[in-house]
Amino acid sequence: MEIVAAVGEQIILKPKSSRPVNASGAIKAVLSEEAPQIAELETAVTSKKELRRIVKDTMKKGMTDDSNVAKLLLVIIAILLPPLAVALVDGIHGPFWLSILLTILLYLPGLIYAIYRIYKND
């Protein structure tokens, strides 16, 4: 793989082989600031699937700190307005309306439900 350009956290990669990997011939990968696996990306990657796995793993490693900060901000929002936090996590669907109902009935069940919805995927 050949690095064509790097701007901030975005790196544009171009395969060295003549076989195109996608229509544009370049692969855009969003990596964390501390991308220790750039050396892995520069080595010969045999398939598109393997490249996606490497990029996905790198993104997971880089997003853990951002994820914790985002969850902390969502908990602060949940303390102030539980339905708003649920709407930011899940959108305005069933869980949002349930959160509104629980918050109207009593504040504490709405808060507990909002925190549950924030951390349910961990």
N, C-alpha and C positions, 0 to 999 in steps of 0.2 A: 504494500500500500504506500502511496506517495501522498504526503501532506501538501495540499495545494494552497490553502490559506488558513490562518487561525486568527479569529477576531473575538476577543473576550473569551467566552466559554464555548464558542462554536468553532468546530474544526471541520474543514471540508477535505475529504479524502478522495483520492482517485486511484483506482486499481492499476497495478503495473501490467497485468495481463491484458491481452487484446480482447478477451471476452468481457462484454459489458455487464456490469452488475445490476444497473437499472437504466432507465431510459436516458437520463442525463449524463451517465457515465461517471457521476460523482456521488459520493455518499456523504450526507450531512449527519454529523453526530454531535450531540450536545453532551459535553463532558464537564465534570466538576473542575473547579480551579486547581485542585490538587490531583490532577490526573496522573497517577503513577503508572497507568497501563498504556501510556502512549507508545512506549517501546513495543508492547504487544501488538498494537495496531499497526506499527510500522513493519512488523515481520509479515511474512507471507501468510495471508489468510486464504484458506482453500475454498471457503464457501460464504455466501451471503448470510446463511443461518449462523455460522460461527461468528461473523462480524457483529451481527445483531446481539448475540449472547454477550460478547465482550463489552459492547456499548451499554447494554442493559445492566450488567454487573457494575460497571464503572459509575453509571448514573445512580444506582442504589447506594453505593459507597459514598458518593459525593452529596447525596440529598439527605442523609441522616440528620445532619445538624440543622439544615433548613426545615426539615420536617418537624423537628422538636420545637423550633421557634414558632412555626405555624400553629402547631397544636397548642402551645402555651397561649398564643394570641386568641385562638378559638375558645379556650377555656375562660379567658378574661371576658370575651364577648358573651359567652354562655352565662357567666355570673351576672352580667348586666341585662342581657336579653336572650334567654334560652332559645326561643324560636328563630332568632336571627342566626345563631350559631348553627342550628340544625339546617337552616336554609342554605348556608354557605357550604356545608358539608355534603348534603344530599339533594339540594335543589328544592323547589316548591312542589313536593309530592306528598304522599301519605305520611311519612315521618314528620314533615313540617307541620301538617295539620294536627297530628297527634300531640306534638310539642306545644302548639298553641292551646289545645284543650287542657293538657296537663298544667300548663302555666296559669291558665285562667282559674282552674279549680283550686290549685295551691301552687305556690311558687316552687317549693322544694321538689315535688315530683317532676316538674318541668325541667329544673336544673339537673337533676340526676339523669333524666332521659337524654338531655342535651350532651352531657359529658359521656354517657354511654355511646351515643351516636358518633361522637368525635373519636373515641378510642376503640370502636368495635372492630376495626380492620387490623389492629395490632396483634 
